[in-house]
Amino acid sequence: MMAAMDPFLPDDQKVAAVRTLLPATGAGILLDIPTAGPLPAETDRALREADDWELRVGRGGPDHAADTALRREEARGVLAAVLSTSPDRVLLAMGVRTALRGAFGGLEPARPALALHPALDPGVATAARVIARGRGWATDQDLTVGVVLAPAIRAADGTRVDLAGLASRVHAAGGLVVADLTLAAGALDLALSDLGVDAAVMATDRWLLGPDGTAAAWLGTGTTDRVTAMVDPLPRRAALGLGRSVGWLLMYVGLPWAVERTAAMTRHLRTALATIPGVTLRGGVDVDTPVSVFTIEGWTADEAGDELGRRVFAITGRTPDGSALRVGVGCWTTAAELDRFVAAVSELAAHTPDTLPRRQPLTVLGGG
């Protein structure tokens, strides 16, 4: 692992250093971090070296199992540092669905029922229902009984869910709470002890920059100790990549700086969007999360996203129902990028898809 950045560097130099090691930041304005974050060059290098070794030497051998266990241990260790918990309470998984299976498997609710918070991502909610049925749990919308699954951040508008308040009410009724931290891990300062939840799951390929499809679960001290048997082990390559990505974020970038920088750039973006006539910013300006959701009058989310991609090479996402643009910045995002993005949004808001002056498309030479 490379040495940490000089903590006394000015912010612009820190951002430049981080961007150099995140090659994807040169391909466009990366604003779809809620779907997938960029991969660090450090991670790519480690994976390439591992692939080359396995290609030349093979994937077996007497040391393979021990090395695989070490990679998993490293990944659990750095995730535990992010979550301020013990590595033996962290499970590694391929995908949030598998992480959910591990989290649910560690719980022994007094009432075998699952309640889903209405702000949950629909895909996560569907996976949770399937797992609950397999465990023989009933499904119930009463958010005070059995196991309650709730997100830290609402995907529909980017606002926070009061997990601590929810956990207090659920615990008073004898229930348990599992939090989906996918849109928060790596972007917010998370203290699991303050949240008061019993378990948590998260995709680790967003602000934590892990390889595609990696995820994790956390089981609180009140859950069963049989945590290692709850999910299928993360493959060696994925564990290696996850450990390197999160380790790079912690040791080179510095998580406190990354969180603070992400918050500052989010405030910059939301403040600017709120001033544009015709733009509706869901949740208001003062939402303290890295996720911003907005609509442009006269434009569908797909029309607006496509046009912004052509005009300023902005890579944007959509809310789960497809009704609005959903964007998220990272510590690598620059104010200049956001200003270009906001200027393009303003231009769209002043027109409709029919009246916006079209730019001449690029001519591809040699295309036949």
DOTOR-799115 format. One record per residue (C-alpha): residue number from 0; chain; x, y, z. Coordinates in Angstrom, 2 decimals. Layout:
! residues N
n, chain, xx, yy, zz
NUM, A, X, Y, Z
...
END
This chain:
! residues 368
n, chain, xx, yy, zz
0, A, 0.00, 0.00, 0.00
1, A, 1.35, 3.42, -0.96
2, A, 2.09, 6.05, 1.65
3, A, -0.62, 8.45, 2.76
4, A, -0.99, 11.85, 1.16
5, A, 0.63, 14.77, 2.90
6, A, -2.12, 15.99, 5.27
7, A, -0.95, 19.58, 4.85
8, A, -1.50, 19.66, 1.09
9, A, -4.12, 22.18, -0.07
10, A, -7.42, 20.62, -1.07
11, A, -6.93, 21.22, -4.79
12, A, -3.63, 19.33, -4.72
13, A, -5.17, 16.48, -2.75
14, A, -8.00, 16.21, -5.26
15, A, -5.53, 16.22, -8.15
16, A, -3.53, 13.43, -6.49
17, A, -6.65, 11.33, -5.91
18, A, -7.88, 11.85, -9.47
19, A, -4.54, 10.69, -10.85
20, A, -5.11, 7.35, -9.13
21, A, -8.76, 7.10, -10.23
22, A, -8.41, 6.95, -14.03
23, A, -12.18, 6.94, -14.65
24, A, -12.39, 10.53, -13.42
25, A, -10.88, 11.58, -16.75
26, A, -13.66, 9.92, -18.77
27, A, -16.46, 12.26, -17.70
28, A, -18.14, 13.91, -14.75
29, A, -18.80, 10.91, -12.51
30, A, -22.12, 11.55, -10.77
31, A, -23.60, 8.06, -10.64
32, A, -21.71, 6.90, -7.56
33, A, -24.96, 5.62, -5.99
34, A, -24.81, 2.93, -8.69
35, A, -21.06, 2.32, -8.90
36, A, -17.91, 4.14, -7.88
37, A, -14.62, 4.32, -9.83
38, A, -11.95, 1.67, -9.35
39, A, -8.60, 2.84, -7.94
40, A, -5.49, 2.16, -10.02
41, A, -4.00, 0.56, -6.91
42, A, -6.78, -2.05, -6.95
43, A, -6.47, -2.67, -10.67
44, A, -2.73, -3.21, -10.30
45, A, -3.20, -5.70, -7.47
46, A, -5.82, -7.63, -9.43
47, A, -3.68, -7.73, -12.55
48, A, -0.72, -9.06, -10.56
49, A, -2.93, -11.70, -8.97
50, A, -4.38, -12.70, -12.34
51, A, -0.91, -12.93, -13.86
52, A, 0.30, -15.12, -10.99
53, A, -2.65, -17.49, -11.31
54, A, -2.21, -17.63, -15.09
55, A, 1.45, -18.59, -14.80
56, A, 1.41, -20.74, -11.67
57, A, -2.18, -21.93, -11.36
58, A, -4.99, -21.44, -8.90
59, A, -4.24, -24.33, -6.60
60, A, -1.26, -25.31, -4.52
61, A, -0.56, -25.73, -0.81
62, A, -0.52, -21.99, -0.10
63, A, -3.67, -21.02, -2.01
64, A, -6.14, -21.62, 0.82
65, A, -4.02, -19.74, 3.34
66, A, -3.57, -16.81, 0.95
67, A, -7.32, -16.69, 0.26
68, A, -8.05, -16.61, 3.99
69, A, -5.53, -13.77, 4.39
70, A, -7.18, -11.70, 1.64
71, A, -10.57, -12.12, 3.31
72, A, -9.10, -11.17, 6.66
73, A, -7.59, -8.02, 5.14
74, A, -10.91, -7.03, 3.59
75, A, -12.79, -7.58, 6.85
76, A, -10.16, -5.58, 8.70
77, A, -10.39, -2.45, 6.56
78, A, -14.20, -2.58, 6.47
79, A, -14.20, -2.87, 10.26
80, A, -12.07, 0.28, 10.39
81, A, -14.62, 2.14, 8.26
82, A, -17.48, 0.97, 10.48
83, A, -15.58, 1.33, 13.78
84, A, -16.29, -2.26, 14.71
85, A, -14.50, -5.57, 15.17
86, A, -13.45, -7.56, 12.07
87, A, -15.05, -10.72, 13.46
88, A, -18.46, -9.01, 13.19
89, A, -18.03, -8.34, 9.44
90, A, -19.17, -10.75, 6.72
91, A, -18.04, -10.50, 3.10
92, A, -20.53, -11.27, 0.34
93, A, -21.10, -11.16, -3.39
94, A, -24.02, -8.76, -3.66
95, A, -26.40, -7.21, -1.15
96, A, -28.79, -10.15, -1.45
97, A, -26.15, -12.52, -0.11
98, A, -25.22, -10.00, 2.58
99, A, -28.88, -9.87, 3.61
100, A, -28.92, -13.63, 3.91
101, A, -25.99, -13.39, 6.29
102, A, -27.51, -10.57, 8.31
103, A, -30.87, -12.30, 8.66
104, A, -29.14, -15.56, 9.51
105, A, -27.48, -13.93, 12.49
106, A, -30.76, -12.72, 13.95
107, A, -33.11, -14.64, 16.21
108, A, -36.24, -12.46, 16.37
109, A, -38.86, -13.13, 19.02
110, A, -41.43, -12.91, 16.25
111, A, -40.37, -14.45, 12.90
112, A, -41.62, -11.64, 10.69
113, A, -40.06, -9.11, 8.32
114, A, -41.19, -5.50, 7.95
115, A, -39.87, -3.38, 5.08
116, A, -39.39, 0.37, 5.39
117, A, -41.20, 2.15, 2.53
118, A, -38.02, 4.01, 1.54
119, A, -36.13, 0.81, 0.73
120, A, -34.73, 0.30, -2.75
121, A, -37.27, -1.96, -4.53
122, A, -34.60, -4.48, -5.53
123, A, -33.39, -4.80, -1.95
124, A, -36.98, -5.13, -0.72
125, A, -37.70, -7.94, -3.20
126, A, -34.55, -9.83, -2.22
127, A, -35.40, -9.45, 1.46
128, A, -38.88, -10.89, 0.93
129, A, -37.46, -13.94, -0.84
130, A, -34.96, -14.58, 1.95
131, A, -37.61, -14.07, 4.63
132, A, -39.91, -16.61, 2.99
133, A, -37.06, -19.09, 2.86
134, A, -36.57, -18.67, 6.58
135, A, -40.26, -19.12, 7.27
136, A, -40.78, -15.50, 8.31
137, A, -44.05, -13.73, 7.68
138, A, -44.02, -10.36, 5.91
139, A, -45.59, -7.48, 7.78
140, A, -45.61, -3.72, 7.22
141, A, -45.83, -2.98, 10.95
142, A, -42.47, -1.29, 11.61
143, A, -42.33, -2.29, 15.25
144, A, -42.31, -6.08, 15.20
145, A, -40.02, -8.88, 14.07
146, A, -37.09, -7.75, 11.89
147, A, -37.34, -4.29, 10.33
148, A, -35.20, -3.57, 7.26
149, A, -34.61, 0.14, 6.60
150, A, -32.18, 2.23, 4.51
151, A, -29.89, 4.91, 5.89
152, A, -30.73, 7.12, 2.89
153, A, -33.92, 7.26, 0.85
154, A, -33.11, 6.51, -2.78
155, A, -36.16, 8.50, -3.93
156, A, -35.08, 11.87, -2.54
157, A, -31.64, 11.52, -0.92
158, A, -32.84, 12.33, 2.60
159, A, -31.81, 10.45, 5.72
160, A, -33.88, 7.93, 7.58
161, A, -33.76, 8.39, 11.35
162, A, -32.34, 4.95, 12.06
163, A, -31.63, 5.70, 15.71
164, A, -35.20, 6.81, 16.32
165, A, -36.57, 3.83, 14.41
166, A, -34.34, 1.42, 16.33
167, A, -35.50, 2.87, 19.64
168, A, -39.16, 2.33, 18.76
169, A, -38.60, -1.15, 17.33
170, A, -36.53, -2.30, 20.30
171, A, -39.17, -1.03, 22.71
172, A, -41.66, -3.33, 20.94
173, A, -39.25, -6.29, 21.06
174, A, -38.11, -6.14, 17.43
175, A, -34.75, -5.91, 15.65
176, A, -33.45, -3.52, 12.98
177, A, -31.24, -4.20, 9.96
178, A, -29.90, -1.12, 8.16
179, A, -29.03, -0.86, 4.46
180, A, -25.98, 1.42, 4.46
181, A, -25.28, 1.17, 0.72
182, A, -25.76, 4.89, 0.00
183, A, -23.89, 5.97, 3.13
184, A, -20.85, 3.74, 3.64
185, A, -17.69, 5.57, 2.65
186, A, -19.48, 8.89, 2.17
187, A, -20.78, 9.61, 5.68
188, A, -19.17, 9.36, 9.08
189, A, -20.89, 6.19, 10.31
190, A, -20.87, 5.16, 13.95
191, A, -22.82, 1.94, 14.24
192, A, -23.12, 2.38, 17.99
193, A, -24.94, 5.69, 17.43
194, A, -27.33, 4.15, 14.92
195, A, -28.49, 1.57, 17.43
196, A, -29.24, -1.06, 14.80
197, A, -28.74, -4.80, 15.29
198, A, -27.20, -5.57, 11.90
199, A, -26.38, -3.83, 8.63
200, A, -25.69, -4.59, 4.98
201, A, -24.02, -2.53, 2.29
202, A, -22.84, -2.71, -1.28
203, A, -19.12, -1.95, -1.20
204, A, -18.70, -0.93, -4.85
205, A, -20.08, 2.61, -4.40
206, A, -18.19, 5.15, -2.25
207, A, -16.01, 2.34, -0.85
208, A, -14.70, 1.75, -4.41
209, A, -14.66, -2.07, -4.22
210, A, -14.87, -4.37, -7.24
211, A, -18.22, -4.72, -8.95
212, A, -20.78, -6.74, -7.00
213, A, -18.93, -6.89, -3.69
214, A, -20.90, -6.36, -0.49
215, A, -20.68, -6.85, 3.25
216, A, -22.79, -7.35, 6.34
217, A, -22.25, -6.37, 9.94
218, A, -23.71, -8.30, 12.85
219, A, -24.02, -6.59, 16.22
220, A, -22.88, -8.15, 19.45
221, A, -26.43, -9.19, 20.27
222, A, -26.57, -11.52, 17.28
223, A, -25.47, -15.12, 17.01
224, A, -21.75, -15.85, 17.04
225, A, -22.04, -18.27, 14.11
226, A, -21.26, -15.45, 11.69
227, A, -18.66, -17.16, 9.53
228, A, -21.13, -19.79, 8.36
229, A, -23.82, -17.33, 7.32
230, A, -22.72, -16.61, 3.75
231, A, -20.61, -18.20, 1.04
232, A, -16.99, -16.97, 1.29
233, A, -16.04, -14.08, -0.98
234, A, -13.75, -15.37, -3.77
235, A, -10.06, -14.61, -3.37
236, A, -9.91, -12.12, -6.25
237, A, -12.91, -10.13, -5.03
238, A, -11.63, -10.12, -1.45
239, A, -8.23, -8.92, -2.63
240, A, -9.77, -6.10, -4.66
241, A, -12.10, -5.03, -1.88
242, A, -9.30, -4.97, 0.66
243, A, -7.07, -2.90, -1.61
244, A, -9.80, -0.39, -2.51
245, A, -10.95, 0.26, 1.03
246, A, -7.38, 0.17, 2.31
247, A, -6.38, 2.77, -0.28
248, A, -9.30, 4.96, 0.76
249, A, -8.33, 4.69, 4.43
250, A, -4.54, 4.85, 4.22
251, A, -3.80, 7.01, 1.19
252, A, -6.82, 9.27, 0.78
253, A, -7.90, 9.38, 4.43
254, A, -11.54, 8.69, 5.18
255, A, -12.20, 11.80, 7.34
256, A, -10.95, 14.07, 4.55
257, A, -12.91, 12.11, 1.92
258, A, -16.14, 12.42, 3.92
259, A, -15.64, 16.14, 4.54
260, A, -14.75, 16.83, 0.91
261, A, -17.74, 14.84, -0.36
262, A, -20.04, 16.86, 1.90
263, A, -18.57, 20.15, 0.68
264, A, -19.00, 19.26, -2.98
265, A, -22.55, 18.06, -2.33
266, A, -23.42, 21.40, -0.71
267, A, -21.89, 23.17, -3.70
268, A, -24.02, 21.16, -6.11
269, A, -27.30, 21.34, -4.21
270, A, -27.01, 25.08, -3.56
271, A, -26.46, 25.72, -7.27
272, A, -29.26, 23.42, -8.45
273, A, -31.72, 25.08, -6.06
274, A, -31.27, 28.43, -7.82
275, A, -32.28, 27.19, -11.29
276, A, -35.86, 28.03, -12.34
277, A, -37.67, 24.89, -13.45
278, A, -35.51, 22.55, -11.36
279, A, -37.13, 20.82, -8.40
280, A, -34.60, 19.60, -5.84
281, A, -36.18, 16.90, -3.72
282, A, -35.58, 17.19, -0.01
283, A, -34.41, 20.81, -0.17
284, A, -30.93, 22.32, -0.05
285, A, -29.85, 21.25, 3.42
286, A, -29.95, 17.47, 2.96
287, A, -26.78, 16.15, 4.62
288, A, -26.20, 13.10, 2.44
289, A, -24.10, 12.55, -0.71
290, A, -27.21, 11.79, -2.79
291, A, -29.07, 14.55, -4.66
292, A, -32.33, 13.97, -6.52
293, A, -33.94, 16.47, -8.87
294, A, -36.24, 16.89, -11.86
295, A, -36.24, 19.41, -14.72
296, A, -39.60, 20.75, -15.80
297, A, -40.57, 19.51, -19.26
298, A, -37.94, 16.76, -19.30
299, A, -38.15, 13.12, -18.33
300, A, -35.24, 11.81, -16.31
301, A, -33.99, 9.75, -19.25
302, A, -34.23, 12.67, -21.68
303, A, -32.37, 14.96, -19.29
304, A, -29.74, 12.38, -18.40
305, A, -29.03, 11.57, -22.04
306, A, -28.70, 15.23, -22.99
307, A, -26.44, 16.02, -20.04
308, A, -24.27, 13.08, -21.02
309, A, -23.87, 14.46, -24.54
310, A, -23.29, 18.05, -23.50
311, A, -20.88, 17.75, -20.57
312, A, -20.11, 14.01, -20.49
313, A, -21.98, 13.72, -17.18
314, A, -22.66, 10.18, -16.00
315, A, -25.89, 10.33, -14.01
316, A, -28.29, 7.86, -12.46
317, A, -32.05, 7.62, -11.96
318, A, -34.27, 7.05, -8.94
319, A, -35.59, 3.48, -8.66
320, A, -38.93, 4.49, -10.20
321, A, -37.20, 6.36, -13.04
322, A, -38.97, 9.64, -12.26
323, A, -35.95, 11.79, -11.40
324, A, -32.22, 12.19, -11.84
325, A, -30.18, 10.84, -8.95
326, A, -26.59, 12.00, -8.64
327, A, -23.84, 11.59, -6.10
328, A, -20.41, 13.20, -5.88
329, A, -17.18, 11.86, -4.45
330, A, -14.15, 13.47, -2.85
331, A, -12.53, 13.48, -6.29
332, A, -15.25, 15.70, -7.81
333, A, -14.15, 19.26, -8.55
334, A, -16.13, 22.47, -8.26
335, A, -15.33, 23.19, -11.91
336, A, -16.97, 19.91, -12.96
337, A, -20.06, 20.68, -10.92
338, A, -20.26, 24.20, -12.34
339, A, -20.20, 22.80, -15.88
340, A, -22.87, 20.30, -14.93
341, A, -25.09, 22.96, -13.33
342, A, -24.68, 25.23, -16.37
343, A, -25.88, 22.40, -18.61
344, A, -28.85, 21.71, -16.29
345, A, -29.72, 25.41, -16.43
346, A, -29.64, 25.33, -20.21
347, A, -31.99, 22.34, -20.29
348, A, -34.33, 23.99, -17.81
349, A, -34.64, 27.03, -20.09
350, A, -35.91, 24.82, -22.92
351, A, -37.88, 21.70, -23.67
352, A, -36.56, 18.69, -25.58
353, A, -38.21, 20.18, -28.69
354, A, -36.82, 23.70, -28.37
355, A, -33.28, 23.03, -27.13
356, A, -30.74, 23.91, -29.83
357, A, -29.04, 20.70, -30.84
358, A, -25.29, 20.49, -31.07
359, A, -23.66, 19.11, -34.17
360, A, -22.91, 15.42, -33.53
361, A, -19.32, 14.26, -33.65
362, A, -18.23, 12.63, -36.88
363, A, -16.61, 9.26, -36.39
364, A, -13.89, 8.79, -38.98
365, A, -13.35, 5.35, -40.44
366, A, -16.73, 4.15, -39.31
367, A, -17.70, 2.89, -42.74
END
